[in-house]
Amino acid sequence: MPFCYTRPLYNLKNPLEHMFTPFIRIILIVSCFGMAILFYSKDDFENMAMTLVAAGLFAYGYFRYGTVYAAFRHLKKNNLKKAEKLISTIKNPNRLTKGHKSYYHFTKGIIASEKKEWDSSYTELTKALEIGLRTKNDTSIVLLNLVEIEFERKKLNEAEDYLDKLKAFELKPLVKEEADKLIEKINVARQNL
């Protein structure tokens, strides 16, 4: 099972971005347009403009932030189906901000790992690593999962390479415990060769 203990993304630039699912954003955008029409009919152009700006901000948030935070939050709660459903609503991850793009790949990689889709998981997690994650703890978790993936794919040398990278980090107790288990598995596999 993939390991995904990590801190929440509290330091996001827009603290409200994680509150809106795509469905809620669409309702808010439609509501803003409805209110803009109402204000237009009353010749209240100032409020009309403000509601159109609000609609634009909700649309912008949809494309720049997507549902990454919500999916990541469900992933941490081991609600993989909900996380997968939310992350699949993002049709063009290249439009996400850099930070959200890395957590998009992180989430996709952990979901693929849970399904034992090792090649897909490897691809997604290495993309997350290349883009860069917010914390060293998150980076160590990705490295830990890459060790496990390479072990499962019977690539012990590559698993040990990721393990060496992982050792460079100051590991949290849970990550260290999982790393120790993987070291033991790799040693047993080496002895059985």
N, C-alpha and C positions, 0 to 999 in steps of 0.2 A: 504494500500500500504506500502511495506517495506521502511524503512528509510535508506538511504545510503549516507549521506553527509560525506565525509571524505577527508583527504589530499592525494595527489598522493604519490606514493612510490619513491620519488626522491633519497633516500639514499640507493638504491640497490647497491650491491657490483660490479655488472657489468652494467655500464650505457648503454651499447649497447644491452643488452639482450632483451629489450622490442621492439626493432625495427624490429625483424625478425619473421614473421609468419612461420608456418611449411612449407608452399609452397615455400617461399623465401629461407628458410634454405636449402631445398632440391635442389633448383636451384643452390645455392651457393656451396653446396657440390659437385654436379655433375660438375659444372664449374671448381672447384678446381681439381677434378680428371682429367678432360679434359686437363687442363693446365699442370698437373703433367705428363701426357702422352706426351704432346708436349715437355716439358722440358727434359723428358727421351730420346725422339727421337733425341734431339740435344745434348745429353750427358751433360746436365746442371743439375747435380745431386743436387747441392745446392738449386737452385730454385724449383726443383721437391720436395725436402724434405720440403721446406717452404710451398708449396701449399698443401702438404699432411697434414702438421701440422694444417694449416688453416681449411682444411676439417674436421679434427678431432675435432677442437675447435667448429665448427658449429654443429657437431653431438653431442658433449658433452653438449653444450648449449641447444640443443633441449630436451635432457633427463633431465637435471638438472633444467632448468628454465621454459620450456614449454611456454605456451601462457598466463600465469597467469596475468602478468602485462597488456597485451593488453585487456584481458577479463575484468579485474577490471576497466580499464579506460573506456571501453564501458558501464559497469554497472553504473559508476558514471554519465554518460551522459544519462542514462535511455534508452540506446539502448540494451534492454535485449536479443533480438534475436541474435544480433551479439556477445554479451558476452557469451550467451549459446553455440553458435556455436564454438567460440574460446576455451571455457573451456572444451567442449566435445572432443577436439582434444587430450587432455591429457589422455592417456590410462592407465598410471601407476603413480598415484599421489604420491605413496610412494617413488619414485625416486627423487622427487623434493626436493630442499633445505627446511630446516625447515620453514623459513620465507615465502617461496612461497607456501608451503603446507598449512599454516594457511590461506593465502589469497585465495588459491584454494577453501578451505572449506567455507570461508566467501562468496565468489562469488556464489558458488553452493547453499548455504543457502539462500541468498537473492533472487536468481532466483526461487528456490522452494517456497519461501514465496510469491513471486509475483503470482505464479500459485496456491496459496492457498493449497499447499502440506505441511501442517503444520508439520507432523511427520518427513518428509525428511528434511525440513528446520531446525527443531529443532536439528536433528542429526548432520547436517553439521555445524551449528553455534556453537554447544557445542564443536565439534571437533576443530573448529577454536579457541575457547576460551581456550581449554585445551593445544593446541600447543603454543599459545601465539601470540599476534599481536604486531606490531611494536610500536604503539602509544596508549596512554591512550584514545585518542579520538576514535580510531578504536574499542578498547575494549568496550567503552561506547556505541557505535553504535550497536555492537553485542548484548550487554545486553539489550538495548532498543528493538531490534527486538525480543529477547527472551521473553521479557515482553509481547509484542504484540502477539506472537505465543501462549503463555500460556493463554492469555486472550481469544484468538480465539478458543482454545481447551477447554475453560470453566474450566480451572484449575487456579482459582483465587489465591489460596494460593501460588502456584509456581510462578505465575506472581508477587505477592507481594515480594516473596523471591528475584527474579531477580531485582525488583525495589529497594529493600534495598541495593543490591550490586551496583546498578547504582548510588544511592545517595552518595556513597563513593567517586565518581569521581567529579572533577571540570568540569562541563558540559559546552560545547559550547552553545551559545544562541539557535541555531536551535535544538540541541539535547534536551536542557532543555524544549523548547516549546513543542516538541513531547512527552517528558516524562510527562509534566503537563497534556496534553490531555489524555494520557493513565491513569494517576492517576484519572482523572475525570471519565473516562469510568469505571474503576474498582470500584470506589465509587458508581456510579449509579448501577452497576451490583450487588454490595453487598446489596444495599438498596432494590433491587427488589427480593432478595432471600426470 
